[in-house]
């Protein structure tokens, strides 16, 4: 395995302030958050694959809107059919019990339908994907020819070795210095895997932050705020090169 299963650190963090400007629609039987760039173009797109807190989390919506402000059409589906994990859940919450109802057989069809909608009705020509924690697994699973054109993941969780070995497009990773889900050994294992592959890759390590920093960082702490902002810019620059620049 290239990263460990989710743990308690995947559910804790700080809610950010701001007003979302996107809109929520429906595809098949699930909801999806859309955010458009100023010119309303859907040519260059980003699929946001959330962490376990889900698409209704204001932090995730603000990230989607920031991507749109950088010139990308953004789609962020509800991966959990209205059953996300609550931020900072009560003592006794067992994430592995929750996870039993949200494994690949239920998540993959949502990703597949979203990509199909983006490439079809929405006329997206090139699609990148961002996966935070839980979502990192699905960036790797769907980073294939004809599906996703480039991927970015921050502090990924439960990515199988074979999933990382199976990617067919450029991948950028933002890692935290302190992360029991994506620790040093798993990070180096991932680097070794990528070294043997013929795809562009990038691994950036951010000091003084923990798992979840790219979405749920405490912005009152200067190192955390800096790392969160830099990880976001890492994703934007990656997509500027491999989505906008890959045409």
N, C-alpha and C positions, 0 to 999 in steps of 0.2 A: 504494500500500500504506500502511495506517495504522500499521503497525509492521514492523520488519525480521525476517528469518528468524532462527531460533535460532542461538546461537553457543556458544563454550566457556563463557561466563559462566553459561549455563543449567544447567551440570552441576556447578558447584563450590559449596561451602558447608559449613555446620557441622551435624552431626547433633545433635539435641536429646535431652534425657533425659526419661523419663517412661514410664508404663505405659498402653498403649491398653486401652480398656474395651469397644470395639465388637466386632462379630462378623463373620466372613467367610462368605458364602453363595455360591450360584451362580445365575446367570440364563443360560439357553441354554448357550453354550460359554465364558462368561467369569465370573470371580470378581467379587464386589462386597463392599465393606466397609459395614456398617450401624452407625449409632450412634443410640440412642434418647434422647429427653429423659426426664426423671424421671417424667412422667405417661404415657409410652409413646404419646402421641398422634402420629399421622402427618399430621395436617391441614396444618400448616405445615412445609414441607420445604425442604432445600437439597441440591442436587446439586453435589458437589465434583468438578471436572474438573482433574486434577492436572497438575503439570509433568512433565518427562520422567523424573524419578526414580520416579514411579508411586505406586500406592496402598499398597504394602507399606512405604514409607518411614515411619518412626516420626513424623517431623515432620508429615507429612500426616495420619496417624491421630490425632495429638494435636489438630490443628486441627479435624478432624471431631468429636472428642469435646467440644472446647470449644464448638463450635456447638450440639451437643446439650445441653450444660449451659446454654445460653442459650435453650432451649425449642424447638429445631428437630430434626425427624427428618432424619438425614443419610444419603445414599447416595453412595458413592464407588467407581465401577467401575474395573476393571483395563483401561485403554485399550490396553494393549500385549500382551495375551495372554502374560503372563509374560516379556516381553522389554523391561523398562525399561532406562534408562541407569543405570549404577552411579554413585553419588555420588563426585565427584572421580576420574573415570576416568583410566587410565594415559595417559602421553604418547603421542600418535599417534592417539588415538581421534578418529574423524571423525563428528561428529554429523549432518552432512548425508547421509552414507552410511546411518546408522542410520535416519534420517527417511524414507528411500525406502520402508521397509516399514511406516510408520506415518502415512500420509497420510489425508486425509478419507475415501476410499472404505473404509478399514478402521475408522476411528474413528467416523464418523457412525452406522453401524449399532449400535454399542455405546451411544452416547448415546441413539439412538432407542429401543432396547429398554429402557434404564433408565428413561426418561421414561414409556414405556408401562406398565412394571411399577409405577412410582410412582403414576401416575394411575389404574391399574386395581386390581390385587390389593392394593396397599398403601394405597389410598384417600387419597392426598395431594390436598388441595384446591387449595393454592397452592404453587408451586415456584419458588424462587430458585436461581441457580447461581453458584458461585465458580469462576473460572478463573485458575490461576496459570501465568504464562509460556505454555507450550504450550497450556494450557487456555483462555486468553483468546480464542483464535480461535473455539473451539467455543461459548463463551458467546455471542459475537456471531452465530454461525451459527444457534443454536437459540433466540435471544431473539425468539420469534415468538408470535403469538396461539395459544393452545391447546397450546403447548409449555412455554416458560418464562415466568414472570410478571415476573421482575426479574433483573438480572445485576450481578455485581461481578467485576472483574478487577484483578489486581496485576501490574505489569510484563509486559504482554501481548507475545506474539511472533507473527510472520508473520500478522497480521490483514490481510486484503485491504480496500482502501478500500470496495469494494462490500459486503463483509460488515458493516462498521460502518454503512454507509448503510442496510442492510437491517434493522436492529434495530427491533422494534415494542414495546419495553418499556423501563422505567427502567434506566439503566446507570451504575454508579459505577466509577471508575478510581483506583487507587493507583499513583503513579508515583515512581520513584527519581530523585534528582538526577543520578546518574551511571549511564547506561544506554545502551549502544551498540545495543541491540535496540529500545528505545523512547526515542530521543533527543529533544532539544528540538524539532527540526523535525517529527518524527512526532507528538509530543504536541500541538503547535500545529495540525498538520493535522487531528488527531482532534477537537480543540476546534472548529475551523472547521466540520467536518462536523456535529458535534452541535448547534452553534449554529443550523444551518439546519433542524434536525429538530424534531418536536413530541413529543419524549419527555423526561421528567425525566432530568437527568444531573448528574454530579459528577466533578470531577477534583481529587484531592489530591496535592500534590507534597511528598515527604519529603526533607529535606536530609541530607547526610552518610551516605547509603546508596547501594548499587549494585543492579543487576539481581539479583533473587532474594531480596531482603531479607525479603519477607513470609512466606517458607517456610524459608529456609536461613541466616538472619542469624546472625552470631556474637554470642550473647547476653551475652558477657563485655564487649562494647563498648556503653556506655550509649546512644549515639545509635541504634545498630542495634536494640537491645532496645526502646527507646521507639518507634521507627518501626514495628517489627513488631507490637507490641501495639496501636498506634494504627490501623494498617491493618486489623487484625482487628476492632477496635471500629467502624471505618468500615463494614465489611461488615455487622456485626450491626445497627448503627443503620439502615443502608440497608434491610435486610430487615425490621426492625421496622416501618419506615414503609411499605414497598411489598409485603410479604408478609403479615405480621400485620395491618398497618394498612389493607391494600388490600381487606379482605373486606367 
